[in-house]
Amino acid sequence: MTVYFDLENLVSFLKLAKAEETRDTYRSVLSHLNIGFNFSKDEVKQMSADRDTVSQFLNQMNSGRNNLVHDFLKDKFPARPITANFKAHAPAPLPLGSIALINDENLSACKAAGNAFIGGVGEELDILKQLRRPDDFKFQKDVLVGSPEFSNWSQLTPDVLPFHDLIISDRYFLRSDPDTFEHNYRGLLTALLTGKRTKVSIVILALKPKQPTRPDHPAPWVFEDYEAVTCSIAERLTVHAPDFTLVWADNEKELPHGRNIITNYQWFNSGDSFMYFWPNGQLRGQGDKLSISSLADRENRQLAQKVLIQLQEKLTPLLAKPGAVLGNGVSSYLRFE
């Protein structure tokens, strides 16, 4: 994950970071994030004010950063003038969740889109502190499914960070009856997409639903059913039709075992299928832990990248299997060609 600073934003960040209560945010930048500077070393030398402050920070880039990288960019990122979908134009390969702290007059539309962490001069700490827990220098929150803290999907919304890519990998995600699936899927997707005003790509990897064992049981959904409910939820909340892709397999060996949701800035990991609740809202299982991890943490990010590699390894053989991959085939992190 890379944080990009315009020079004015870096000066603002360093001034704000002097306060005692902001030192953990300063520490998180130094210890966990790659940094892109939208200015040159010569521009720093030509500064009449704050040159020493900036130079001292730049000197810290060369030691104790645990293989994190920094770079002085010839071309500013994001490109200017900024657009609401600037993430689509990030350098390849697209990094997980870039943060843009820039001085640009067109920021309002980008922030309203809810698809990325982006802020102007004076907003640096407000943006960066959202990447970790407010109560401590931690980047992960664990909740017990079925507890008062998490007894319905709507309680997840306050913990959701911006995104424009959503990957749900859960073998048994489609194996419940249609009512149970729709109840959980609507709840999950609504919790994740609330506050977003941007086009999102949604990818689901799961086993195909089972055929009914009795004639009075409901028929399993087909792709068009999953597509329709996904589009109805996404369009209602984001005002944009999503890119939707369904990857479904016939047997368990074709998919990873883990239950993971990955977005541009977060990784949700569950010990059980995400089908947590019955249609009446009651807990289906015994309750399990849902881990919500920020990818601003280096170790979380490295593990999430490994999960993405495993997903791609399972996905690639399925691309040649007729009917296994349906939909738009759009993702910043998975390849569909």
C-alpha positions as a Markdown table, in Angstrom:
| # | Residue | x | y | z |
|---|---|---|---|---|
| 1 | Met | 0.0 | 0.0 | 0.0 |
| 2 | Thr | 1.4 | 3.4 | -1.0 |
| 3 | Val | 0.6 | 6.8 | 0.3 |
| 4 | Tyr | 1.1 | 9.6 | -2.2 |
| 5 | Phe | 2.0 | 13.1 | -0.9 |
| 6 | Asp | 2.0 | 16.4 | -2.7 |
| 7 | Leu | 4.6 | 18.7 | -1.2 |
| 8 | Glu | 2.0 | 20.9 | 0.5 |
| 9 | Asn | 0.4 | 17.9 | 2.0 |
| 10 | Leu | 3.6 | 16.5 | 3.3 |
| 11 | Val | 4.4 | 19.8 | 5.0 |
| 12 | Ser | 0.9 | 19.8 | 6.5 |
| 13 | Phe | 1.2 | 16.2 | 7.7 |
| 14 | Leu | 4.5 | 16.8 | 9.4 |
| 15 | Lys | 3.2 | 19.9 | 11.2 |
| 16 | Leu | 0.1 | 18.0 | 12.4 |
| 17 | Ala | 2.1 | 14.9 | 13.4 |
| 18 | Lys | 4.1 | 16.9 | 16.0 |
| 19 | Ala | 1.2 | 16.6 | 18.5 |
| 20 | Glu | 1.5 | 13.8 | 21.0 |
| 21 | Glu | -1.9 | 12.3 | 20.1 |
| 22 | Thr | -1.0 | 11.9 | 16.4 |
| 23 | Arg | 2.4 | 10.2 | 16.9 |
| 24 | Asp | 0.9 | 6.7 | 16.3 |
| 25 | Thr | -0.4 | 7.8 | 12.9 |
| 26 | Tyr | 3.0 | 9.2 | 12.0 |
| 27 | Arg | 4.5 | 5.9 | 13.1 |
| 28 | Ser | 2.1 | 3.9 | 11.0 |
| 29 | Val | 3.3 | 5.8 | 7.9 |
| 30 | Leu | 6.9 | 5.2 | 8.6 |
| 31 | Ser | 6.5 | 1.5 | 9.6 |
| 32 | His | 3.9 | 0.2 | 7.3 |
| 33 | Leu | 3.4 | 2.2 | 4.1 |
| 34 | Asn | 5.3 | 2.7 | 0.9 |
| 35 | Ile | 5.5 | 6.4 | 0.0 |
| 36 | Gly | 5.3 | 8.2 | -3.3 |
| 37 | Phe | 6.4 | 11.8 | -3.4 |
| 38 | Asn | 4.7 | 14.0 | -6.0 |
| 39 | Phe | 7.7 | 16.4 | -6.1 |
| 40 | Ser | 11.5 | 16.3 | -6.7 |
| 41 | Lys | 14.4 | 16.7 | -4.3 |
| 42 | Asp | 15.2 | 19.9 | -6.1 |
| 43 | Glu | 11.8 | 21.4 | -5.1 |
| 44 | Val | 12.7 | 20.6 | -1.4 |
| 45 | Lys | 16.0 | 22.4 | -1.7 |
| 46 | Gln | 14.3 | 25.4 | -3.1 |
| 47 | Met | 11.8 | 25.7 | -0.2 |
| 48 | Ser | 12.1 | 28.9 | 1.8 |
| 49 | Ala | 10.1 | 27.6 | 4.7 |
| 50 | Asp | 9.8 | 24.1 | 6.3 |
| 51 | Arg | 12.8 | 22.8 | 4.3 |
| 52 | Asp | 14.5 | 21.4 | 7.4 |
| 53 | Thr | 11.3 | 19.7 | 8.5 |
| 54 | Val | 10.8 | 18.0 | 5.2 |
| 55 | Ser | 14.5 | 17.1 | 4.8 |
| 56 | Gln | 14.5 | 15.5 | 8.2 |
| 57 | Phe | 11.5 | 13.3 | 7.2 |
| 58 | Leu | 13.1 | 12.4 | 3.9 |
| 59 | Asn | 16.3 | 11.3 | 5.7 |
| 60 | Gln | 14.2 | 8.8 | 7.7 |
| 61 | Met | 13.3 | 7.0 | 4.4 |
| 62 | Asn | 16.7 | 5.4 | 4.3 |
| 63 | Ser | 16.8 | 3.4 | 7.5 |
| 64 | Gly | 14.5 | 1.2 | 9.7 |
| 65 | Arg | 11.7 | 0.9 | 7.1 |
| 66 | Asn | 11.8 | -2.9 | 6.7 |
| 67 | Asn | 12.0 | -3.1 | 2.9 |
| 68 | Leu | 9.3 | -0.5 | 2.4 |
| 69 | Val | 10.0 | 1.7 | -0.6 |
| 70 | His | 9.8 | 5.4 | -1.5 |
| 71 | Asp | 10.1 | 7.2 | -4.7 |
| 72 | Phe | 10.1 | 10.8 | -6.1 |
| 73 | Leu | 7.7 | 10.7 | -9.0 |
| 74 | Lys | 8.3 | 12.4 | -12.3 |
| 75 | Asp | 4.5 | 12.3 | -13.1 |
| 76 | Lys | 2.2 | 13.0 | -10.2 |
| 77 | Phe | -0.2 | 10.3 | -9.0 |
| 78 | Pro | -3.1 | 10.6 | -9.3 |
| 79 | Ala | -2.8 | 12.4 | -12.6 |
| 80 | Arg | -4.2 | 16.0 | -12.6 |
| 81 | Pro | -6.9 | 17.2 | -12.8 |
| 82 | Ile | -8.1 | 14.5 | -10.5 |
| 83 | Thr | -11.2 | 12.5 | -11.5 |
| 84 | Ala | -13.5 | 10.4 | -9.3 |
| 85 | Asn | -12.3 | 7.1 | -10.9 |
| 86 | Phe | -8.6 | 7.9 | -10.6 |
| 87 | Lys | -8.0 | 4.4 | -9.2 |
| 88 | Ala | -8.6 | 2.9 | -12.6 |
| 89 | His | -5.5 | 4.7 | -13.9 |
| 90 | Ala | -3.1 | 3.6 | -11.1 |
| 91 | Pro | 0.3 | 2.3 | -12.2 |
| 92 | Ala | 0.3 | -1.4 | -13.1 |
| 93 | Pro | 0.2 | -3.7 | -11.3 |
| 94 | Leu | -2.5 | -1.9 | -9.4 |
| 95 | Pro | -1.4 | -1.8 | -5.7 |
| 96 | Leu | -3.8 | -2.6 | -2.9 |
| 97 | Gly | -5.4 | 0.5 | -1.7 |
| 98 | Ser | -3.4 | 3.6 | -2.6 |
| 99 | Ile | -3.9 | 6.7 | -0.4 |
| 100 | Ala | -3.7 | 10.1 | -2.2 |
| 101 | Leu | -3.0 | 13.2 | -0.1 |
| 102 | Ile | -2.9 | 15.9 | -2.7 |
| 103 | Asn | -3.6 | 19.6 | -3.3 |
| 104 | Asp | -6.3 | 19.6 | -6.0 |
| 105 | Glu | -9.4 | 21.7 | -6.4 |
| 106 | Asn | -11.5 | 18.7 | -7.7 |
| 107 | Leu | -11.3 | 16.6 | -4.5 |
| 108 | Ser | -14.9 | 16.8 | -3.5 |
| 109 | Ala | -16.3 | 14.5 | -6.1 |
| 110 | Cys | -13.6 | 11.9 | -5.4 |
| 111 | Lys | -14.3 | 11.9 | -1.7 |
| 112 | Ala | -18.0 | 11.6 | -2.3 |
| 113 | Ala | -17.5 | 8.5 | -4.4 |
| 114 | Gly | -16.3 | 6.6 | -1.4 |
| 115 | Asn | -14.0 | 4.4 | -3.4 |
| 116 | Ala | -10.6 | 5.5 | -2.1 |
| 117 | Phe | -8.8 | 7.3 | 0.7 |
| 118 | Ile | -8.1 | 10.8 | -0.6 |
| 119 | Gly | -7.7 | 14.1 | 1.1 |
| 120 | Gly | -6.6 | 17.7 | 0.7 |
| 121 | Val | -4.2 | 19.9 | 2.7 |
| 122 | Gly | -5.0 | 19.7 | 6.4 |
| 123 | Glu | -6.9 | 16.4 | 6.1 |
| 124 | Glu | -3.9 | 14.1 | 6.1 |
| 125 | Leu | -4.2 | 12.8 | 9.7 |
| 126 | Asp | -8.0 | 12.4 | 9.5 |
| 127 | Ile | -7.5 | 10.2 | 6.4 |
| 128 | Leu | -4.5 | 8.1 | 7.7 |
| 129 | Lys | -5.9 | 7.4 | 11.2 |
| 130 | Gln | -8.9 | 5.6 | 9.7 |
| 131 | Leu | -6.5 | 2.9 | 8.5 |
| 132 | Arg | -6.0 | 1.6 | 12.0 |
| 133 | Arg | -8.1 | 1.1 | 15.1 |
| 134 | Pro | -8.8 | 4.3 | 17.0 |
| 135 | Asp | -8.3 | 2.7 | 20.4 |
| 136 | Asp | -4.8 | 1.4 | 20.0 |
| 137 | Phe | -1.9 | 0.9 | 17.5 |
| 138 | Lys | -3.7 | -2.1 | 16.0 |
| 139 | Phe | -4.9 | -2.9 | 12.5 |
| 140 | Gln | -7.3 | -5.7 | 13.2 |
| 141 | Lys | -10.6 | -6.1 | 14.9 |
| 142 | Asp | -12.1 | -9.4 | 15.8 |
| 143 | Val | -15.9 | -9.8 | 16.4 |
| 144 | Leu | -17.9 | -12.8 | 17.6 |
| 145 | Val | -20.7 | -13.6 | 15.2 |
| 146 | Gly | -24.0 | -13.6 | 17.1 |
| 147 | Ser | -22.7 | -11.4 | 19.9 |
| 148 | Pro | -24.4 | -8.1 | 20.7 |
| 149 | Glu | -21.5 | -6.5 | 18.9 |
| 150 | Phe | -22.4 | -8.3 | 15.7 |
| 151 | Ser | -25.8 | -9.9 | 15.6 |
| 152 | Asn | -26.9 | -8.5 | 12.2 |
| 153 | Trp | -25.1 | -7.4 | 9.0 |
| 154 | Ser | -25.9 | -3.7 | 9.4 |
| 155 | Gln | -23.5 | -3.6 | 12.4 |
| 156 | Leu | -20.6 | -4.2 | 10.0 |
| 157 | Thr | -21.1 | -0.8 | 8.2 |
| 158 | Pro | -19.1 | 1.4 | 10.6 |
| 159 | Asp | -16.0 | -0.8 | 10.1 |
| 160 | Val | -16.1 | -0.8 | 6.3 |
| 161 | Leu | -13.4 | 1.3 | 4.5 |
| 162 | Pro | -13.7 | 2.7 | 1.0 |
| 163 | Phe | -13.3 | 0.4 | -2.0 |
| 164 | His | -14.1 | -0.1 | -5.6 |
| 165 | Asp | -13.2 | -3.8 | -5.8 |
| 166 | Leu | -14.9 | -6.6 | -3.8 |
| 167 | Ile | -13.9 | -10.2 | -3.9 |
| 168 | Ile | -16.0 | -12.8 | -1.9 |
| 169 | Ser | -14.4 | -16.3 | -1.7 |
| 170 | Asp | -16.5 | -18.8 | 0.2 |
| 171 | Arg | -17.0 | -22.4 | -1.0 |
| 172 | Tyr | -20.4 | -22.7 | 0.6 |
| 173 | Phe | -21.7 | -19.2 | -0.1 |
| 174 | Leu | -24.3 | -20.5 | -2.6 |
| 175 | Arg | -25.1 | -23.8 | -0.9 |
| 176 | Ser | -27.9 | -22.5 | 1.4 |
| 177 | Asp | -31.5 | -22.4 | 0.4 |
| 178 | Pro | -32.4 | -19.3 | -1.7 |
| 179 | Asp | -34.1 | -17.4 | 1.2 |
| 180 | Thr | -31.2 | -17.9 | 3.5 |
| 181 | Phe | -28.7 | -16.9 | 0.8 |
| 182 | Glu | -30.6 | -13.8 | -0.2 |
| 183 | His | -31.1 | -12.7 | 3.4 |
| 184 | Asn | -27.3 | -12.9 | 4.1 |
| 185 | Tyr | -26.2 | -11.6 | 0.7 |
| 186 | Arg | -28.5 | -8.6 | 0.8 |
| 187 | Gly | -27.3 | -7.8 | 4.4 |
| 188 | Leu | -23.6 | -8.3 | 3.6 |
| 189 | Leu | -23.7 | -6.3 | 0.4 |
| 190 | Thr | -25.8 | -3.5 | 1.9 |
| 191 | Ala | -23.4 | -3.2 | 4.8 |
| 192 | Leu | -20.4 | -3.0 | 2.5 |
| 193 | Leu | -21.8 | -0.7 | -0.1 |
| 194 | Thr | -23.5 | 1.8 | 2.1 |
| 195 | Gly | -22.0 | 5.2 | 1.5 |
| 196 | Lys | -20.4 | 4.3 | -1.8 |
| 197 | Arg | -21.2 | 6.4 | -4.8 |
| 198 | Thr | -19.1 | 4.7 | -7.4 |
| 199 | Lys | -19.1 | 1.8 | -9.8 |
| 200 | Val | -17.8 | -1.3 | -8.1 |
| 201 | Ser | -16.6 | -4.7 | -9.4 |
| 202 | Ile | -17.9 | -7.7 | -7.5 |
| 203 | Val | -16.5 | -11.2 | -7.8 |
| 204 | Ile | -17.9 | -14.2 | -6.1 |
| 205 | Leu | -16.0 | -17.6 | -6.0 |
| 206 | Ala | -18.1 | -20.5 | -4.6 |
| 207 | Leu | -19.4 | -24.0 | -5.3 |
| 208 | Lys | -22.5 | -24.3 | -7.4 |
| 209 | Pro | -25.8 | -24.6 | -5.4 |
| 210 | Lys | -27.0 | -28.1 | -4.8 |
| 211 | Gln | -29.8 | -29.6 | -6.8 |
| 212 | Pro | -32.9 | -30.1 | -4.6 |
| 213 | Thr | -33.3 | -33.5 | -3.0 |
| 214 | Arg | -37.1 | -33.4 | -2.9 |
| 215 | Pro | -39.6 | -32.1 | -5.5 |
| 216 | Asp | -41.1 | -29.6 | -3.0 |
| 217 | His | -37.8 | -27.9 | -2.4 |
| 218 | Pro | -37.1 | -24.7 | -4.3 |
| 219 | Ala | -35.0 | -24.9 | -7.4 |
| 220 | Pro | -31.5 | -23.5 | -7.1 |
| 221 | Trp | -30.7 | -20.1 | -8.5 |
| 222 | Val | -29.1 | -19.7 | -11.9 |
| 223 | Phe | -26.5 | -17.0 | -12.8 |
| 224 | Glu | -29.2 | -14.5 | -13.8 |
| 225 | Asp | -30.7 | -14.7 | -10.3 |
| 226 | Tyr | -27.4 | -13.9 | -8.7 |
| 227 | Glu | -26.8 | -11.1 | -11.2 |
| 228 | Ala | -30.2 | -9.6 | -10.7 |
| 229 | Val | -30.0 | -9.4 | -6.9 |
| 230 | Thr | -26.5 | -8.1 | -7.1 |
| 231 | Cys | -27.3 | -5.3 | -9.5 |
| 232 | Ser | -30.5 | -4.3 | -7.6 |
| 233 | Ile | -28.6 | -3.8 | -4.4 |
| 234 | Ala | -25.6 | -2.1 | -6.0 |
| 235 | Glu | -27.6 | 0.2 | -8.2 |
| 236 | Arg | -29.8 | 1.3 | -5.3 |
| 237 | Leu | -26.9 | 2.1 | -3.0 |
| 238 | Thr | -24.2 | 3.4 | -5.5 |
| 239 | Val | -26.4 | 4.6 | -8.3 |
| 240 | His | -24.2 | 2.7 | -10.7 |
| 241 | Ala | -24.5 | -0.8 | -12.3 |
| 242 | Pro | -21.7 | -3.0 | -11.0 |
| 243 | Asp | -19.4 | -5.2 | -12.9 |
| 244 | Phe | -20.4 | -8.7 | -11.6 |
| 245 | Thr | -18.6 | -11.9 | -12.0 |
| 246 | Leu | -19.6 | -15.3 | -10.7 |
| 247 | Val | -17.0 | -18.1 | -10.5 |
| 248 | Trp | -18.6 | -21.3 | -9.5 |
| 249 | Ala | -17.1 | -24.8 | -9.3 |
| 250 | Asp | -18.5 | -28.3 | -9.3 |
| 251 | Asn | -16.2 | -29.7 | -6.6 |
| 252 | Glu | -14.4 | -28.5 | -3.5 |
| 253 | Lys | -10.9 | -29.1 | -4.9 |
| 254 | Glu | -11.5 | -26.4 | -7.5 |
| 255 | Leu | -11.7 | -23.6 | -4.9 |
| 256 | Pro | -9.7 | -22.5 | -1.8 |
| 257 | His | -10.9 | -23.6 | 1.6 |
| 258 | Gly | -10.7 | -20.3 | 3.3 |
| 259 | Arg | -13.6 | -17.8 | 3.6 |
| 260 | Asn | -12.3 | -14.4 | 2.7 |
| 261 | Ile | -13.6 | -11.0 | 1.5 |
| 262 | Ile | -11.0 | -8.7 | 0.1 |
| 263 | Thr | -11.4 | -5.1 | -0.8 |
| 264 | Asn | -8.9 | -2.4 | -1.7 |
| 265 | Tyr | -8.1 | -1.6 | 1.9 |
| 266 | Gln | -9.4 | -4.5 | 4.0 |
| 267 | Trp | -9.5 | -8.2 | 4.4 |
| 268 | Phe | -12.4 | -10.0 | 6.1 |
| 269 | Asn | -11.6 | -13.5 | 7.2 |
| 270 | Ser | -14.2 | -15.9 | 8.7 |
| 271 | Gly | -13.9 | -19.4 | 10.3 |
| 272 | Asp | -17.3 | -20.3 | 8.9 |
| 273 | Ser | -19.3 | -19.5 | 5.8 |
| 274 | Phe | -20.6 | -16.0 | 5.6 |
| 275 | Met | -24.2 | -17.4 | 5.6 |
| 276 | Tyr | -24.3 | -16.4 | 9.3 |
| 277 | Phe | -28.1 | -15.8 | 9.8 |
| 278 | Trp | -31.4 | -17.4 | 9.1 |
| 279 | Pro | -34.0 | -15.3 | 7.2 |
| 280 | Asn | -35.7 | -14.4 | 10.5 |
| 281 | Gly | -32.4 | -13.0 | 11.8 |
| 282 | Gln | -31.5 | -15.7 | 14.2 |
| 283 | Leu | -27.9 | -17.1 | 14.2 |
| 284 | Arg | -27.5 | -20.2 | 12.1 |
| 285 | Gly | -24.5 | -21.8 | 13.7 |
| 286 | Gln | -22.7 | -21.6 | 17.0 |
| 287 | Gly | -21.1 | -18.3 | 16.3 |
| 288 | Asp | -17.6 | -17.8 | 15.0 |
| 289 | Lys | -15.0 | -15.1 | 14.7 |
| 290 | Leu | -15.0 | -12.6 | 11.9 |
| 291 | Ser | -11.6 | -10.9 | 11.6 |
| 292 | Ile | -11.5 | -7.4 | 10.0 |
| 293 | Ser | -8.0 | -6.4 | 9.0 |
| 294 | Ser | -6.7 | -3.2 | 7.6 |
| 295 | Leu | -4.3 | -3.7 | 4.7 |
| 296 | Ala | -2.3 | -0.7 | 5.9 |
| 297 | Asp | -0.5 | -3.2 | 8.1 |
| 298 | Arg | 2.5 | -4.8 | 6.3 |
| 299 | Glu | 1.8 | -8.3 | 7.5 |
| 300 | Asn | -1.9 | -8.2 | 6.8 |
| 301 | Arg | -1.1 | -6.9 | 3.3 |
| 302 | Gln | 1.4 | -9.6 | 2.6 |
| 303 | Leu | -1.0 | -12.3 | 3.7 |
| 304 | Ala | -3.9 | -10.8 | 1.7 |
| 305 | Gln | -1.6 | -10.8 | -1.4 |
| 306 | Lys | -0.9 | -14.5 | -0.8 |
| 307 | Val | -4.7 | -15.2 | -0.6 |
| 308 | Leu | -5.1 | -13.4 | -3.9 |
| 309 | Ile | -2.4 | -15.5 | -5.5 |
| 310 | Gln | -4.1 | -18.6 | -4.3 |
| 311 | Leu | -7.4 | -17.4 | -5.7 |
| 312 | Gln | -5.8 | -16.8 | -9.0 |
| 313 | Glu | -4.2 | -20.2 | -9.0 |
| 314 | Lys | -7.7 | -21.8 | -8.6 |
| 315 | Leu | -9.4 | -19.4 | -11.0 |
| 316 | Thr | -7.0 | -19.9 | -13.9 |
| 317 | Pro | -8.0 | -23.6 | -14.7 |
| 318 | Leu | -11.7 | -22.7 | -14.4 |
| 319 | Leu | -11.4 | -20.1 | -17.1 |
| 320 | Ala | -11.1 | -22.9 | -19.7 |
| 321 | Lys | -14.1 | -24.8 | -18.2 |
| 322 | Pro | -17.4 | -23.9 | -20.0 |
| 323 | Gly | -19.9 | -22.2 | -17.8 |
| 324 | Ala | -17.5 | -21.9 | -14.8 |
| 325 | Val | -16.9 | -18.2 | -15.1 |
| 326 | Leu | -19.9 | -15.9 | -15.9 |
| 327 | Gly | -20.3 | -12.2 | -16.0 |
| 328 | Asn | -18.2 | -9.2 | -16.8 |
| 329 | Gly | -14.8 | -10.6 | -15.7 |
| 330 | Val | -13.6 | -7.3 | -14.3 |
| 331 | Ser | -11.3 | -7.0 | -11.2 |
| 332 | Ser | -8.2 | -5.0 | -10.3 |
| 333 | Tyr | -6.7 | -8.1 | -8.6 |
| 334 | Leu | -7.8 | -11.2 | -10.5 |
| 335 | Arg | -7.2 | -11.9 | -14.2 |
| 336 | Phe | -9.9 | -13.3 | -16.4 |
| 337 | Glu | -8.1 | -13.8 | -19.6 |
